[in-house]
Amino acid sequence: MSEFESHWQKAIMPKNSRISEIVQNLEESGIQIALVVDHSGVLLGTICDGDIRRSLLKGLNMNSSIDSIIQYDALLVPPEMGRQLVMQLMEANKVKQIPIVDENHQVIGLHLLDDLNILPKRPNLMVIMAGGMGKRLRPQTESQPKPMLTVANKPMLEHIIERAKVEGFNHFIIAIHYLGHMIEKHFGDGDRLGVKIDYLKEKEPLGTAGALGLLSPPSDPFVVINGDVISDIRYGEMIDFHNRYLSSATMAVRVHEWEHPFGVVQTDGVDIVNFEEKPIARSHINAGVYVLNPENLSILTSNEHCDMPTLFERIKLDSRRTIVYPMHEPWLDVGRQADLERANKEN
């Protein structure tokens, strides 16, 4: 949490304030915006330096009421809106602050452009699953592990680490098995990339979650990602989303659309009920990125095979909350030769 995010409450002002009180608030808070609320905390609007200057030019004075200068149509965002979209809104509307309101229109935070441009350091661990054999990408994976296949002249694994480093992640654990020595040789302890890298060594393939049974529980929620996923997903925002909804396990999902190649006839016996021309079916697919609370590791047994959907089922059976994180960012699961070609074309 940034310095400004920790004291945004100082920007809240009651609707019966005078202009002089708003000016004093702007000077003391340093946030350059006042959030005007009613007696129940519902946001009515905002006031910034420009609003004050324009009011004085119109003949108002420091003792005047703020009623006529409140921006009642101020731009607002819900708490679940991601950092990138918030920044796009700020750029499009030429503003440097956007209040965050809940479903009752009460202020629960404030986005500041300066803070959004500085990503905080993350204490959270990232575990990268890189032990698979990549059979569908043979013969390329006969001499190297799939996460070491190059995209834009770098191993896929390196793209994942560098992308996460930009978001403040510094500690990575790579689960390795098939030709794992090649990954260790390339990345070492992470010093070349300015990060710390440790390894989990599977004696045999343990599935997309089984290697986590070898992990010592960290102190914070941690990210797990498949080593063949190329994406612009914001890992830090996913952790924030996970924490906001008090989740025990969170799975990133994407909307997948499939158009039926034929017209579909709906019937009741021999009677035609409806006819739909090439309908589009929509479903959520697993994107291969997860956030887990440390206590979930107790569900796993060391060196026992387990896939991630099975782990989520166990967590849910243990009466812990499991949720999805809907993602819209570019994403590609590089499982086939066509996927690898596409990744190189797009990066």
Secondary structure, DSSP 8 states (H G I E B T S, - for coil): --HHHHTGGGGEEETT-BHHHHHHHHHHH-SSEEEEE-TTSBEEEEEEHHHHHHHHHTT--TTSBSGGG-BTT---B-TT--HHHHHHHHHHHT-SEEEEE-TTSBEEEEEEHHHHTS---B---EEEE-----GGGTTGGGSS-GGGSEETTEEHHHHHHHHHHHTTB-EEEEEE-TTHHHHHHHHTTSGGGTSEEEEEE-SS--HHHHGGGGS---SS-EEEEETTEEE---HHHHHHHHHHTT-SEEEEEEEEEEE-SS-EEEEETTEEEEEESS-EEEEEEEEEEEEE-GGGGGGS-TT----HHHHHHHHHHTT--EEEEE--S-EEE--SHHHHHHHHHH-
